[in-house]
Amino acid sequence: MSKLGNLGARLYRGEVGYDFIGKRKIWYGISILITITAIVGLAVRGLNMGIEFSGGAVFTTPKTSVSTTEAQHHAESAAPGHQAMVQQLGGGALRIQISGLDTKQSLPVQEEIAKDLKVPVKDVNTQLVGPSWGEQIADKAWLGLGIFMVLVVLYLAVAFEWRMAVAALVALIHDLTITVGVYALVGFEVTPGTVIGLLTILGYSLYDTVVVFDSLKEASKDITKQTRFTYSEIANRSINGTLVRSINTTVVALLPVAGLLFVGGGVLGAGMLNDISLALFVGLAAGAYSSIFIATPLVADLKNSEPQMKALAKRVAAKRASAAAKEAARQEDADDPEDGAAAVVGPQPAARDRGGRGRPSGRRR
């Protein structure tokens, strides 16, 4: 831990650093590849919309020895033409979702499931969900997302500048696309919990981005009045200066979410935890990545297109070229010290020795 702290201090002071901005094309390529994969997965597999959005019936059974695969087969046999999804709950109970069932169809399906699973009918809990409720949730989620995006862009444009607002918006879209694509590829069910998770990660995604932007804003104040650094170099120093902090906050946030996802949803069988924990886990990781590798390099690209930043880059390059030329000349003089002295040709006049006493001049005493 002390080594990590020393590294963070050295990164903050600019003593060491990694060239994130210089290798931005690599990060752009990686992000584009991941985003295309997510979009293809979304287009090919689609989202597994939960019953809250499609409508249907949910049957919760008591403890049974029947596996989830067998229970799914029995449920689809009891409701021909309908797709069933089975989740194992804690204590051996099962949660069976069958989409498209109405009130009249749910009672015989409940009886058939109880018979196949060898449990009492009265112990099978049945809940009916209408598709209109899910549509209302989806509409409100889209509305909330749109309002959030507009407010974020306006705030960042006022607090920082419009280039940072654009970069943050691109990073947010990047994080949402990857998270939704992972849901499609993994096949997890999309529920209202998923929507809540998606809306939650937007704030986490912006957190690290705003931290870097704040450092960059402070470091780039009066940037055109100096000739030591270009805007890209200052942006790179800002990323390195906040790197350890971003890693620490991301790891601390990911640990409890990983507990929900892998322990709660995987080991304990609380499947409903997967809905929100997967969105949080992927979104937090993608947000930490985008704040370092997408948002700040994009701001640097936008700023470097300005005439004053181009002029600054030329002045910095000219100053460094002049300094390099002076250093080369000084090094050459140091290597060949006789080059600067005039060569002496021919015999030299001997020094006059008065009386052999070695006195060059003066009267005898």
C-alpha positions as a Markdown table, in Angstrom:
| # | Residue | x | y | z |
|---|---|---|---|---|
| 1 | Met | 0.0 | 0.0 | 0.0 |
| 2 | Ser | 2.9 | 2.4 | 0.8 |
| 3 | Lys | 4.3 | 1.7 | -2.7 |
| 4 | Leu | 1.0 | 2.5 | -4.3 |
| 5 | Gly | 0.8 | 5.7 | -2.3 |
| 6 | Asn | 4.3 | 6.7 | -3.3 |
| 7 | Leu | 3.4 | 5.9 | -6.9 |
| 8 | Gly | 0.3 | 8.1 | -6.7 |
| 9 | Ala | 2.4 | 11.0 | -5.3 |
| 10 | Arg | 4.9 | 10.7 | -8.0 |
| 11 | Leu | 2.2 | 10.6 | -10.6 |
| 12 | Tyr | 0.6 | 13.6 | -9.1 |
| 13 | Arg | 3.9 | 15.6 | -9.2 |
| 14 | Gly | 4.5 | 14.5 | -12.8 |
| 15 | Glu | 7.7 | 12.6 | -11.9 |
| 16 | Val | 6.5 | 9.5 | -13.7 |
| 17 | Gly | 3.6 | 9.0 | -16.1 |
| 18 | Tyr | 2.1 | 7.0 | -18.9 |
| 19 | Asp | 1.3 | 8.6 | -22.3 |
| 20 | Phe | -2.5 | 8.0 | -22.4 |
| 21 | Ile | -3.1 | 10.9 | -24.8 |
| 22 | Gly | -0.3 | 9.8 | -27.2 |
| 23 | Lys | -1.8 | 6.4 | -27.5 |
| 24 | Arg | -5.4 | 7.5 | -27.8 |
| 25 | Lys | -5.9 | 5.9 | -31.2 |
| 26 | Ile | -5.3 | 2.5 | -29.6 |
| 27 | Trp | -8.0 | 3.3 | -26.9 |
| 28 | Tyr | -10.4 | 4.6 | -29.6 |
| 29 | Gly | -9.9 | 1.4 | -31.6 |
| 30 | Ile | -10.5 | -0.9 | -28.5 |
| 31 | Ser | -13.7 | 1.1 | -27.6 |
| 32 | Ile | -15.0 | 0.9 | -31.1 |
| 33 | Leu | -14.4 | -2.8 | -31.2 |
| 34 | Ile | -16.2 | -3.4 | -27.9 |
| 35 | Thr | -19.0 | -1.1 | -28.9 |
| 36 | Ile | -19.5 | -2.9 | -32.2 |
| 37 | Thr | -19.5 | -6.3 | -30.4 |
| 38 | Ala | -22.2 | -5.0 | -28.0 |
| 39 | Ile | -24.3 | -3.6 | -30.9 |
| 40 | Val | -24.0 | -6.9 | -32.8 |
| 41 | Gly | -25.0 | -8.9 | -29.8 |
| 42 | Leu | -27.9 | -6.6 | -29.2 |
| 43 | Ala | -29.1 | -6.9 | -32.8 |
| 44 | Val | -28.6 | -10.7 | -33.0 |
| 45 | Arg | -29.7 | -11.9 | -29.6 |
| 46 | Gly | -31.8 | -9.0 | -28.5 |
| 47 | Leu | -32.7 | -8.3 | -24.9 |
| 48 | Asn | -34.4 | -10.8 | -22.7 |
| 49 | Met | -37.3 | -8.6 | -21.5 |
| 50 | Gly | -38.7 | -9.5 | -18.2 |
| 51 | Ile | -42.3 | -10.3 | -17.5 |
| 52 | Glu | -42.8 | -6.8 | -16.1 |
| 53 | Phe | -42.4 | -5.5 | -19.7 |
| 54 | Ser | -44.0 | -8.3 | -21.7 |
| 55 | Gly | -46.8 | -9.4 | -19.3 |
| 56 | Gly | -47.6 | -12.8 | -18.0 |
| 57 | Ala | -47.7 | -14.9 | -14.8 |
| 58 | Val | -45.1 | -15.6 | -12.1 |
| 59 | Phe | -45.3 | -18.8 | -10.2 |
| 60 | Thr | -43.3 | -19.2 | -7.0 |
| 61 | Thr | -43.0 | -22.7 | -5.7 |
| 62 | Pro | -41.9 | -24.1 | -2.3 |
| 63 | Lys | -38.7 | -26.2 | -1.9 |
| 64 | Thr | -38.5 | -28.9 | -4.5 |
| 65 | Ser | -35.9 | -31.4 | -5.8 |
| 66 | Val | -36.7 | -30.7 | -9.5 |
| 67 | Ser | -33.9 | -28.9 | -11.4 |
| 68 | Thr | -34.4 | -25.7 | -13.2 |
| 69 | Thr | -34.2 | -27.4 | -16.6 |
| 70 | Glu | -36.8 | -29.9 | -15.7 |
| 71 | Ala | -39.1 | -27.2 | -14.3 |
| 72 | Gln | -38.8 | -25.2 | -17.4 |
| 73 | His | -39.8 | -28.2 | -19.5 |
| 74 | His | -42.8 | -28.9 | -17.3 |
| 75 | Ala | -43.8 | -25.2 | -17.4 |
| 76 | Glu | -43.7 | -25.0 | -21.2 |
| 77 | Ser | -45.6 | -28.3 | -21.4 |
| 78 | Ala | -48.3 | -26.9 | -19.1 |
| 79 | Ala | -48.5 | -23.7 | -21.2 |
| 80 | Pro | -48.0 | -24.7 | -24.9 |
| 81 | Gly | -46.8 | -21.9 | -27.1 |
| 82 | His | -45.5 | -19.8 | -24.2 |
| 83 | Gln | -41.9 | -19.3 | -23.2 |
| 84 | Ala | -40.9 | -20.0 | -19.6 |
| 85 | Met | -38.0 | -18.8 | -17.6 |
| 86 | Val | -37.0 | -20.5 | -14.3 |
| 87 | Gln | -34.8 | -19.1 | -11.5 |
| 88 | Gln | -33.7 | -21.0 | -8.5 |
| 89 | Leu | -34.3 | -19.1 | -5.2 |
| 90 | Gly | -32.8 | -19.6 | -1.8 |
| 91 | Gly | -33.8 | -22.8 | 0.0 |
| 92 | Gly | -34.5 | -24.8 | -3.2 |
| 93 | Ala | -37.6 | -22.8 | -4.2 |
| 94 | Leu | -38.2 | -21.9 | -7.8 |
| 95 | Arg | -39.5 | -18.8 | -9.6 |
| 96 | Ile | -41.2 | -19.7 | -12.9 |
| 97 | Gln | -42.1 | -16.9 | -15.3 |
| 98 | Ile | -44.4 | -17.6 | -18.3 |
| 99 | Ser | -45.0 | -14.7 | -20.6 |
| 100 | Gly | -48.3 | -14.0 | -22.3 |
| 101 | Leu | -50.6 | -15.7 | -19.8 |
| 102 | Asp | -53.8 | -14.1 | -18.8 |
| 103 | Thr | -56.0 | -14.7 | -15.7 |
| 104 | Lys | -58.0 | -17.6 | -17.2 |
| 105 | Gln | -54.9 | -19.4 | -18.4 |
| 106 | Ser | -52.9 | -19.0 | -15.2 |
| 107 | Leu | -55.1 | -21.3 | -13.0 |
| 108 | Pro | -54.8 | -24.5 | -15.0 |
| 109 | Val | -51.1 | -23.8 | -15.6 |
| 110 | Gln | -50.7 | -23.4 | -11.8 |
| 111 | Glu | -52.4 | -26.8 | -11.2 |
| 112 | Glu | -50.3 | -28.5 | -13.8 |
| 113 | Ile | -47.0 | -27.1 | -12.5 |
| 114 | Ala | -47.9 | -28.2 | -8.9 |
| 115 | Lys | -48.7 | -31.7 | -10.2 |
| 116 | Asp | -45.4 | -32.0 | -12.2 |
| 117 | Leu | -43.3 | -30.6 | -9.4 |
| 118 | Lys | -45.2 | -32.7 | -6.8 |
| 119 | Val | -46.0 | -29.8 | -4.5 |
| 120 | Pro | -49.4 | -28.7 | -3.1 |
| 121 | Val | -51.3 | -26.3 | -5.4 |
| 122 | Lys | -52.0 | -24.0 | -2.5 |
| 123 | Asp | -48.3 | -23.6 | -1.9 |
| 124 | Val | -47.7 | -22.3 | -5.4 |
| 125 | Asn | -48.0 | -18.5 | -5.4 |
| 126 | Thr | -49.2 | -16.9 | -8.6 |
| 127 | Gln | -48.8 | -13.3 | -9.6 |
| 128 | Leu | -50.2 | -11.7 | -12.8 |
| 129 | Val | -48.4 | -8.8 | -14.5 |
| 130 | Gly | -50.0 | -6.7 | -17.3 |
| 131 | Pro | -47.8 | -5.4 | -20.1 |
| 132 | Ser | -49.1 | -1.9 | -19.7 |
| 133 | Trp | -47.3 | -1.5 | -16.4 |
| 134 | Gly | -44.0 | -2.5 | -18.0 |
| 135 | Glu | -44.5 | 0.0 | -20.8 |
| 136 | Gln | -45.1 | 2.8 | -18.4 |
| 137 | Ile | -41.9 | 1.9 | -16.6 |
| 138 | Ala | -40.0 | 1.9 | -19.9 |
| 139 | Asp | -41.4 | 5.2 | -21.0 |
| 140 | Lys | -40.5 | 6.8 | -17.6 |
| 141 | Ala | -37.0 | 5.4 | -17.8 |
| 142 | Trp | -36.4 | 6.8 | -21.3 |
| 143 | Leu | -37.8 | 10.2 | -20.1 |
| 144 | Gly | -35.5 | 10.1 | -17.0 |
| 145 | Leu | -32.5 | 9.2 | -19.2 |
| 146 | Gly | -33.2 | 12.1 | -21.6 |
| 147 | Ile | -33.6 | 14.6 | -18.9 |
| 148 | Phe | -30.5 | 13.4 | -17.2 |
| 149 | Met | -28.4 | 13.7 | -20.4 |
| 150 | Val | -29.6 | 17.2 | -21.0 |
| 151 | Leu | -28.9 | 18.4 | -17.5 |
| 152 | Val | -25.4 | 16.8 | -17.6 |
| 153 | Val | -24.5 | 18.5 | -20.8 |
| 154 | Leu | -25.8 | 21.9 | -19.6 |
| 155 | Tyr | -24.0 | 21.6 | -16.2 |
| 156 | Leu | -20.6 | 20.6 | -17.7 |
| 157 | Ala | -20.9 | 23.2 | -20.4 |
| 158 | Val | -21.4 | 25.9 | -17.7 |
| 159 | Ala | -19.0 | 24.5 | -15.1 |
| 160 | Phe | -16.3 | 23.6 | -17.6 |
| 161 | Glu | -16.7 | 24.1 | -21.3 |
| 162 | Trp | -18.8 | 22.6 | -24.2 |
| 163 | Arg | -15.9 | 20.4 | -25.4 |
| 164 | Met | -15.9 | 18.6 | -22.0 |
| 165 | Ala | -19.7 | 18.3 | -22.1 |
| 166 | Val | -19.5 | 16.7 | -25.5 |
| 167 | Ala | -16.8 | 14.3 | -24.4 |
| 168 | Ala | -18.7 | 13.3 | -21.2 |
| 169 | Leu | -21.8 | 12.7 | -23.3 |
| 170 | Val | -19.9 | 10.4 | -25.7 |
| 171 | Ala | -18.4 | 8.6 | -22.7 |
| 172 | Leu | -21.9 | 8.1 | -21.2 |
| 173 | Ile | -23.3 | 6.7 | -24.5 |
| 174 | His | -20.3 | 4.4 | -24.7 |
| 175 | Asp | -20.9 | 3.0 | -21.2 |
| 176 | Leu | -24.6 | 2.5 | -21.7 |
| 177 | Thr | -24.1 | 0.8 | -25.0 |
| 178 | Ile | -21.6 | -1.6 | -23.6 |
| 179 | Thr | -23.8 | -2.4 | -20.6 |
| 180 | Val | -26.9 | -3.1 | -22.7 |
| 181 | Gly | -24.8 | -5.2 | -25.1 |
| 182 | Val | -23.4 | -7.3 | -22.2 |
| 183 | Tyr | -27.0 | -7.9 | -21.1 |
| 184 | Ala | -27.9 | -9.1 | -24.6 |
| 185 | Leu | -24.8 | -11.4 | -24.8 |
| 186 | Val | -25.2 | -12.9 | -21.3 |
| 187 | Gly | -28.9 | -13.3 | -21.7 |
| 188 | Phe | -29.8 | -11.9 | -18.3 |
| 189 | Glu | -33.4 | -10.8 | -17.9 |
| 190 | Val | -34.2 | -7.1 | -18.2 |
| 191 | Thr | -36.4 | -6.0 | -15.3 |
| 192 | Pro | -37.2 | -2.7 | -13.6 |
| 193 | Gly | -34.1 | -3.4 | -11.4 |
| 194 | Thr | -32.0 | -3.4 | -14.6 |
| 195 | Val | -33.4 | 0.0 | -15.5 |
| 196 | Ile | -32.6 | 1.3 | -12.0 |
| 197 | Gly | -29.1 | -0.1 | -12.4 |
| 198 | Leu | -28.6 | 1.6 | -15.8 |
| 199 | Leu | -29.7 | 5.0 | -14.4 |
| 200 | Thr | -27.5 | 4.5 | -11.4 |
| 201 | Ile | -24.3 | 3.9 | -13.4 |
| 202 | Leu | -24.7 | 7.2 | -15.2 |
| 203 | Gly | -23.7 | 9.1 | -12.0 |
| 204 | Tyr | -20.8 | 6.7 | -11.3 |
| 205 | Ser | -19.6 | 7.0 | -14.9 |
| 206 | Leu | -19.5 | 10.8 | -14.6 |
| 207 | Tyr | -17.7 | 10.8 | -11.3 |
| 208 | Asp | -14.2 | 9.9 | -12.4 |
| 209 | Thr | -14.7 | 12.0 | -15.6 |
| 210 | Val | -15.5 | 15.1 | -13.7 |
| 211 | Val | -12.5 | 14.6 | -11.3 |
| 212 | Val | -10.2 | 14.5 | -14.3 |
| 213 | Phe | -11.9 | 17.4 | -16.0 |
| 214 | Asp | -11.6 | 19.5 | -12.8 |
| 215 | Ser | -7.8 | 18.8 | -12.6 |
| 216 | Leu | -7.5 | 19.6 | -16.3 |
| 217 | Lys | -9.4 | 22.9 | -16.0 |
| 218 | Glu | -7.1 | 24.0 | -13.2 |
| 219 | Ala | -3.9 | 22.9 | -14.9 |
| 220 | Ser | -4.8 | 24.5 | -18.2 |
| 221 | Lys | -5.6 | 27.9 | -16.8 |
| 222 | Asp | -3.6 | 30.6 | -18.7 |
| 223 | Ile | -2.1 | 27.8 | -20.8 |
| 224 | Thr | -1.3 | 30.1 | -23.8 |
| 225 | Lys | 0.9 | 32.3 | -21.6 |
| 226 | Gln | 3.6 | 29.6 | -21.3 |
| 227 | Thr | 5.6 | 27.5 | -23.7 |
| 228 | Arg | 6.6 | 24.5 | -21.6 |
| 229 | Phe | 3.7 | 22.2 | -22.3 |
| 230 | Thr | 1.0 | 21.6 | -24.9 |
| 231 | Tyr | -2.6 | 21.0 | -24.1 |
| 232 | Ser | -2.2 | 17.3 | -24.7 |
| 233 | Glu | 0.7 | 17.1 | -22.3 |
| 234 | Ile | -1.2 | 18.9 | -19.6 |
| 235 | Ala | -4.3 | 16.6 | -20.2 |
| 236 | Asn | -2.0 | 13.6 | -19.9 |
| 237 | Arg | -0.5 | 15.0 | -16.6 |
| 238 | Ser | -4.1 | 15.4 | -15.3 |
| 239 | Ile | -5.0 | 11.8 | -16.1 |
| 240 | Asn | -1.8 | 10.5 | -14.4 |
| 241 | Gly | -2.4 | 12.8 | -11.4 |
| 242 | Thr | -5.8 | 11.4 | -10.7 |
| 243 | Leu | -5.1 | 7.8 | -11.9 |
| 244 | Val | -4.5 | 6.2 | -8.5 |
| 245 | Arg | -7.6 | 8.0 | -7.1 |
| 246 | Ser | -9.8 | 6.7 | -9.9 |
| 247 | Ile | -8.5 | 3.1 | -9.5 |
| 248 | Asn | -9.1 | 3.2 | -5.7 |
| 249 | Thr | -12.6 | 4.6 | -5.9 |
| 250 | Thr | -13.5 | 2.1 | -8.7 |
| 251 | Val | -12.2 | -0.9 | -6.9 |
| 252 | Val | -13.9 | 0.1 | -3.7 |
| 253 | Ala | -17.2 | 0.5 | -5.6 |
| 254 | Leu | -16.8 | -2.7 | -7.5 |
| 255 | Leu | -16.2 | -5.0 | -4.5 |
| 256 | Pro | -19.7 | -4.8 | -3.0 |
| 257 | Val | -21.3 | -5.0 | -6.4 |
| 258 | Ala | -19.3 | -8.1 | -7.2 |
| 259 | Gly | -20.5 | -9.6 | -3.9 |
| 260 | Leu | -24.1 | -9.0 | -5.1 |
| 261 | Leu | -23.5 | -10.4 | -8.5 |
| 262 | Phe | -21.3 | -13.5 | -7.8 |
| 263 | Val | -22.2 | -14.3 | -4.2 |
| 264 | Gly | -25.8 | -13.2 | -4.0 |
| 265 | Gly | -26.9 | -14.1 | -7.5 |
| 266 | Gly | -24.5 | -17.0 | -8.2 |
| 267 | Val | -23.8 | -18.8 | -4.9 |
| 268 | Leu | -26.9 | -18.0 | -2.9 |
| 269 | Gly | -29.3 | -18.2 | -5.8 |
| 270 | Ala | -30.9 | -14.9 | -5.3 |
| 271 | Gly | -31.5 | -14.4 | -9.0 |
| 272 | Met | -33.3 | -11.0 | -8.7 |
| 273 | Leu | -30.0 | -9.5 | -7.6 |
| 274 | Asn | -28.5 | -10.2 | -11.0 |
| 275 | Asp | -30.9 | -7.6 | -12.5 |
| 276 | Ile | -29.3 | -4.6 | -10.9 |
| 277 | Ser | -25.8 | -6.0 | -9.9 |
| 278 | Leu | -24.8 | -6.8 | -13.5 |
| 279 | Ala | -25.7 | -3.4 | -14.7 |
| 280 | Leu | -23.8 | -1.8 | -11.9 |
| 281 | Phe | -20.7 | -4.0 | -12.3 |
| 282 | Val | -20.4 | -3.5 | -16.1 |
| 283 | Gly | -21.3 | 0.2 | -15.9 |
| 284 | Leu | -18.8 | 1.0 | -13.1 |
| 285 | Ala | -15.9 | -0.8 | -15.0 |
| 286 | Ala | -16.9 | 0.9 | -18.3 |
| 287 | Gly | -17.2 | 4.3 | -16.6 |
| 288 | Ala | -13.7 | 4.1 | -15.1 |
| 289 | Tyr | -12.3 | 3.1 | -18.5 |
| 290 | Ser | -14.1 | 5.8 | -20.5 |
| 291 | Ser | -13.1 | 8.6 | -18.1 |
| 292 | Ile | -9.4 | 7.8 | -18.7 |
| 293 | Phe | -9.3 | 6.4 | -22.2 |
| 294 | Ile | -12.2 | 8.1 | -23.9 |
| 295 | Ala | -13.4 | 11.4 | -22.3 |
| 296 | Thr | -10.1 | 13.2 | -21.7 |
| 297 | Pro | -8.3 | 12.2 | -24.9 |
| 298 | Leu | -11.4 | 13.3 | -26.8 |
| 299 | Val | -11.3 | 16.7 | -25.0 |
| 300 | Ala | -7.6 | 17.0 | -26.0 |
| 301 | Asp | -8.5 | 16.3 | -29.7 |
| 302 | Leu | -11.2 | 18.9 | -29.6 |
| 303 | Lys | -9.0 | 21.5 | -28.0 |
| 304 | Asn | -6.0 | 20.8 | -30.2 |
| 305 | Ser | -8.1 | 21.8 | -33.2 |
| 306 | Glu | -8.3 | 25.4 | -32.0 |
| 307 | Pro | -6.0 | 27.9 | -33.7 |
| 308 | Gln | -4.6 | 29.1 | -30.4 |
| 309 | Met | -3.7 | 25.6 | -29.3 |
| 310 | Lys | -2.1 | 24.9 | -32.7 |
| 311 | Ala | 0.0 | 28.1 | -32.2 |
| 312 | Leu | 0.9 | 27.0 | -28.7 |
| 313 | Ala | 2.1 | 23.6 | -30.0 |
| 314 | Lys | 4.3 | 25.4 | -32.6 |
| 315 | Arg | 5.8 | 27.7 | -29.9 |
| 316 | Val | 6.5 | 24.7 | -27.6 |
| 317 | Ala | 8.1 | 22.8 | -30.5 |
| 318 | Ala | 10.2 | 25.8 | -31.5 |
| 319 | Lys | 11.4 | 26.4 | -27.9 |
| 320 | Arg | 12.3 | 22.7 | -27.5 |
| 321 | Ala | 14.2 | 22.6 | -30.8 |
| 322 | Ser | 16.2 | 25.7 | -29.8 |
| 323 | Ala | 17.0 | 24.2 | -26.4 |
| 324 | Ala | 18.0 | 21.0 | -28.1 |
| 325 | Ala | 20.3 | 22.8 | -30.5 |
| 326 | Lys | 22.0 | 24.7 | -27.6 |
| 327 | Glu | 22.4 | 21.5 | -25.7 |
| 328 | Ala | 24.0 | 19.8 | -28.7 |
| 329 | Ala | 26.4 | 22.7 | -29.2 |
| 330 | Arg | 27.3 | 22.7 | -25.5 |
| 331 | Gln | 27.9 | 19.0 | -25.6 |
| 332 | Glu | 30.1 | 19.3 | -28.7 |
| 333 | Asp | 32.2 | 21.9 | -27.0 |
| 334 | Ala | 32.5 | 19.8 | -23.9 |
| 335 | Asp | 33.7 | 16.8 | -26.0 |
| 336 | Asp | 36.3 | 18.9 | -28.1 |
| 337 | Pro | 37.7 | 21.6 | -25.8 |
| 338 | Glu | 40.5 | 22.6 | -28.2 |
| 339 | Asp | 38.2 | 23.6 | -31.0 |
| 340 | Gly | 37.5 | 27.0 | -29.4 |
| 341 | Ala | 41.2 | 27.9 | -29.0 |
| 342 | Ala | 43.4 | 29.4 | -31.7 |
| 343 | Ala | 46.2 | 27.1 | -32.9 |
| 344 | Val | 49.8 | 28.4 | -32.2 |
| 345 | Val | 52.3 | 28.0 | -35.1 |
| 346 | Gly | 56.1 | 28.6 | -35.1 |
| 347 | Pro | 58.7 | 29.2 | -32.4 |
| 348 | Gln | 57.7 | 31.2 | -29.4 |
| 349 | Pro | 59.8 | 34.0 | -27.9 |
| 350 | Ala | 61.6 | 32.9 | -24.8 |
| 351 | Ala | 60.9 | 34.8 | -21.6 |
| 352 | Arg | 63.7 | 37.2 | -20.6 |
| 353 | Asp | 65.7 | 36.1 | -17.7 |
| 354 | Arg | 67.4 | 38.9 | -15.9 |
| 355 | Gly | 70.3 | 37.7 | -13.9 |
| 356 | Gly | 69.1 | 34.1 | -14.0 |
| 357 | Arg | 66.9 | 34.9 | -11.1 |
| 358 | Gly | 63.7 | 34.3 | -12.9 |
| 359 | Arg | 62.5 | 37.9 | -12.5 |
| 360 | Pro | 60.9 | 39.0 | -15.7 |
| 361 | Ser | 61.3 | 42.7 | -15.0 |
| 362 | Gly | 62.3 | 45.2 | -12.4 |
| 363 | Arg | 65.5 | 46.7 | -11.0 |
| 364 | Arg | 68.2 | 44.9 | -9.2 |
| 365 | Arg | 68.3 | 45.1 | -5.6 |
